[in-house]
Amino acid sequence: MVNNCELFTNKSEAYARCRPSYPSKAIEWLRERVQGESVADIGAGTGIFTACLLPCFKNVCAIEPNADMRKQFSDYLPGIPCFNACGEATGLPDSSIDLITVAQAFHWLDEDSFKLEAQRILRPNGQTAIIWNSSQETDVTIARDEICKKYCPRFRLGRAGKRTAAEGDEFLRNTYFTTVQVADFDNPFSMDFDSFIGNMNSRSYALLPDAPDYPAFVAELTELFKQHANNGVVVDSQKTTIYLGSF
């Protein structure tokens, strides 16, 4: 069985360099709706979302089970604690957190175990924010997904095969939380060729460079970029969605 914690090993450099950040308006929206200053960023990866939280919250810590990702995190945010733990067993004290955030990582969690852990570490009136950056369907993203289907055995549409994006939206809106607020923000992400290939290499399902099919995988991605680039750039029309809920 594949250990999900290790799926990003040897991919953290590309992840840190080539994944999109999050709109400042999304963070402002979150800050306006959260009381308190203590935040735990679960599945923090290389610290992309954690960094967005720092201007708005005074007490931020991170949870990240992958050693390769934690090394990148520490290089990027050396003053921020990043604990070797998982979202289902953070090791944080009871009733110590005002806001839990999970950006691009909820699909890796056991939902029931994570809910119990969130209820344990959240203070009264504490909230949990599930955040997604999602590509909108365009000629580029459709063709990109077809290339991934062809070469990447672990590729799944939606949330790592757990749910489609629509199913995940319904689950978070109507099932998982007792109450929830939802907001969307435009988050276009411009990539030059190096960023385009690096972004693909950062994905959990992407082939590693020593895989036999890796040269063919990159060759087709290269041709796709050439077909759709404008002035050396391809724009991924992403949307950031926040589900801010209480249990």
VEXPADREN-778453 format. One line per 10 residues: number of its first residue (from 0); their letters; for each residue x, y, z of C-alpha. Coordinates in steps of 0.001 Angstrom, whole numbers, plus 500000, padded with zeros to 6 digits. Layout:
<sites>
NUM) a) X/Y/Z ~ ...
</sites>
This chain:
<sites>
0) mvnncelftn) 500000/500000/500000 ~ 501270/503484/499123 ~ 502024/505723/502105 ~ 500309/509015/501313 ~ 502806/510874/503494 ~ 505592/509926/501080 ~ 503884/510865/497808 ~ 505584/514277/497776 ~ 509087/513048/498625 ~ 511557/514447/496044
10) kseayarcrp) 508891/516877/494823 ~ 509124/519608/497435 ~ 511489/521890/495501 ~ 509160/521960/492502 ~ 506175/522355/494826 ~ 507659/525367/496600 ~ 508723/527025/493356 ~ 505866/526228/490987 ~ 502600/526001/492930 ~ 500263/529008/493109
20) sypskaiewl) 499739/531057/496238 ~ 496368/532376/497432 ~ 494633/535744/496893 ~ 495047/538361/499605 ~ 491286/538981/499439 ~ 490692/535360/500445 ~ 492894/535735/503520 ~ 491183/539018/504420 ~ 487785/537320/504121 ~ 489000/534601/506496
30) rervqgesva) 490469/537038/509014 ~ 487204/539018/509183 ~ 485290/535884/510205 ~ 487648/534377/512770 ~ 488011/535379/516399 ~ 491390/534814/518004 ~ 494983/534623/516825 ~ 496010/530952/517070 ~ 496069/529033/513769 ~ 497184/525491/512956
40) digagtgift) 497848/524931/509248 ~ 497360/521208/508588 ~ 499223/519519/505739 ~ 501222/522711/505358 ~ 503617/521330/502771 ~ 506289/523875/501871 ~ 504461/526699/503656 ~ 502711/528444/500772 ~ 499424/528949/502614 ~ 501108/529291/506008
50) acllpcfknv) 502977/532341/504694 ~ 499680/533918/503645 ~ 498389/533627/507227 ~ 501347/535334/508914 ~ 500400/538982/508223 ~ 496924/538428/509691 ~ 497392/536084/512676 ~ 499891/536427/515528 ~ 500267/532760/516499 ~ 500642/530362/513559
60) caiepnadmr) 502011/526825/513596 ~ 502101/524122/510946 ~ 501614/520357/510784 ~ 503372/518432/508000 ~ 504184/514679/508002 ~ 506562/514624/505005 ~ 510224/515245/505863 ~ 511101/516584/502404 ~ 508293/519133/502629 ~ 509250/520135/506186
70) kqfsdylpgi) 512799/520877/505035 ~ 511476/523250/502361 ~ 509091/524774/504911 ~ 511906/525461/507389 ~ 514075/527033/504699 ~ 511171/529274/503620 ~ 509728/530129/507053 ~ 512539/529482/509556 ~ 510780/531167/512471 ~ 507512/529249/512232
80) pcfnacgeat) 507099/525916/514070 ~ 506346/523019/511726 ~ 505617/519768/513554 ~ 506160/516252/512264 ~ 502590/515014/512684 ~ 499424/514349/510720 ~ 496070/516073/510743 ~ 494407/513207/512576 ~ 496926/513324/515454 ~ 498520/516764/515641
90) glpdssidli) 499935/516514/519162 ~ 498664/520033/519885 ~ 497120/520763/523308 ~ 493388/520531/523922 ~ 491376/523692/523242 ~ 494428/525632/522023 ~ 493522/526697/518468 ~ 491106/529325/517120 ~ 491363/528364/513448 ~ 492434/525197/511655
100) tvaqafhwld) 493324/525573/507982 ~ 493731/522794/505423 ~ 494860/524063/502016 ~ 495102/521536/499166 ~ 495345/518668/501664 ~ 491880/517688/502881 ~ 491691/514743/500479 ~ 494696/513132/502211 ~ 492945/513090/505610 ~ 490671/510521/507192
110) edsfkleaqr) 487662/512810/507483 ~ 486134/511304/510619 ~ 489426/511091/512523 ~ 490349/514610/511485 ~ 486996/515938/512691 ~ 487561/514366/516124 ~ 491047/515864/516313 ~ 489751/519270/515232 ~ 487078/519174/517909 ~ 489757/518326/520479
120) ilrpngqtai) 492219/521120/519667 ~ 489757/523888/518773 ~ 488710/526404/521396 ~ 484986/527084/521899 ~ 483735/528865/518770 ~ 486846/527732/516891 ~ 486491/527115/513155 ~ 488022/525010/510398 ~ 488780/526284/506907 ~ 489136/523888/503980
130) iwnssqetdv) 490783/525686/501046 ~ 491151/524627/497427 ~ 492884/526115/494421 ~ 491066/524569/491470 ~ 491788/524855/487746 ~ 488846/525873/485638 ~ 488168/523760/482554 ~ 489980/525146/479502 ~ 491591/523684/476388 ~ 494905/523596/478263
140) tiardeickk) 493618/521856/481398 ~ 491587/519314/479390 ~ 494630/518400/477274 ~ 496887/518388/480339 ~ 494593/515922/482106 ~ 494571/513646/479075 ~ 498374/513547/479111 ~ 498312/512680/482809 ~ 495772/509915/482216 ~ 498087/508467/479586
150) ycprfrlgra) 501307/508482/481586 ~ 500537/508714/485315 ~ 499024/505548/486853 ~ 498015/507392/490043 ~ 496241/510233/488238 ~ 492647/510785/489276 ~ 490294/513639/488541 ~ 488650/515446/491437 ~ 490055/515117/494941 ~ 492639/512366/494446
160) gkrtaaegde) 489893/509971/493406 ~ 487947/510318/496650 ~ 485294/512591/495194 ~ 484776/514715/492145 ~ 485052/518449/492747 ~ 481232/518694/492634 ~ 480832/515841/495126 ~ 483397/517442/497428 ~ 481584/520755/497253 ~ 478283/519116/498206
170) flrntyfttv) 479932/517190/501055 ~ 481557/520262/502595 ~ 478512/522477/502122 ~ 475840/520077/503336 ~ 477327/517164/505297 ~ 480669/517673/506998 ~ 480124/520832/509034 ~ 477317/521877/511352 ~ 477434/525375/509867 ~ 479568/526622/506976
180) qvadfdnpfs) 480308/529771/504988 ~ 481646/529457/501431 ~ 483436/532020/499286 ~ 485162/531961/495885 ~ 488021/534148/494662 ~ 489648/534420/491243 ~ 493267/533287/491345 ~ 494807/533264/487846 ~ 498215/531614/487799 ~ 500711/532531/485063
190) mdfdsfignm) 503412/530010/484207 ~ 506428/530211/481940 ~ 507721/526944/480508 ~ 509892/526092/483495 ~ 507030/526764/485916 ~ 504591/524781/483781 ~ 506767/521664/483833 ~ 507703/522216/487475 ~ 504048/522550/488453 ~ 503327/519190/486862
200) nsrsyallpd) 506381/517602/488509 ~ 505131/518796/491912 ~ 501930/516774/491766 ~ 501503/513671/493896 ~ 500730/511478/490894 ~ 503414/512861/488559 ~ 506172/510592/487289 ~ 509601/511056/488826 ~ 512459/511824/486404 ~ 513858/508277/486639
210) apdypafvae) 510579/506716/485409 ~ 510856/505108/481940 ~ 507948/507161/480558 ~ 509107/510475/482013 ~ 510790/511769/478791 ~ 507640/511079/476766 ~ 505475/512640/479497 ~ 507517/515854/479434 ~ 507676/515874/475643 ~ 503882/515935/475358
220) ltelfkqhan) 503600/518601/478057 ~ 506215/520648/476180 ~ 504218/520449/472976 ~ 501053/521431/474846 ~ 502799/524499/476285 ~ 504083/525539/472853 ~ 500593/525286/471369 ~ 498932/527484/474000 ~ 501603/529879/475283 ~ 501127/533588/474677
230) ngvvvdsqkt) 504354/535603/474919 ~ 505970/532633/476638 ~ 503272/532250/479278 ~ 500300/529954/479889 ~ 497616/531147/482314 ~ 495804/528621/484491 ~ 492460/530247/485329 ~ 492264/529043/488889 ~ 489629/529684/491532 ~ 490272/529677/495277
240) tiylgsf) 487369/528327/497336 ~ 487174/528536/501129 ~ 484768/526453/503226 ~ 484818/527977/506719 ~ 482911/525691/509041 ~ 482116/524742/512605 ~ 481497/521254/514001
</sites>
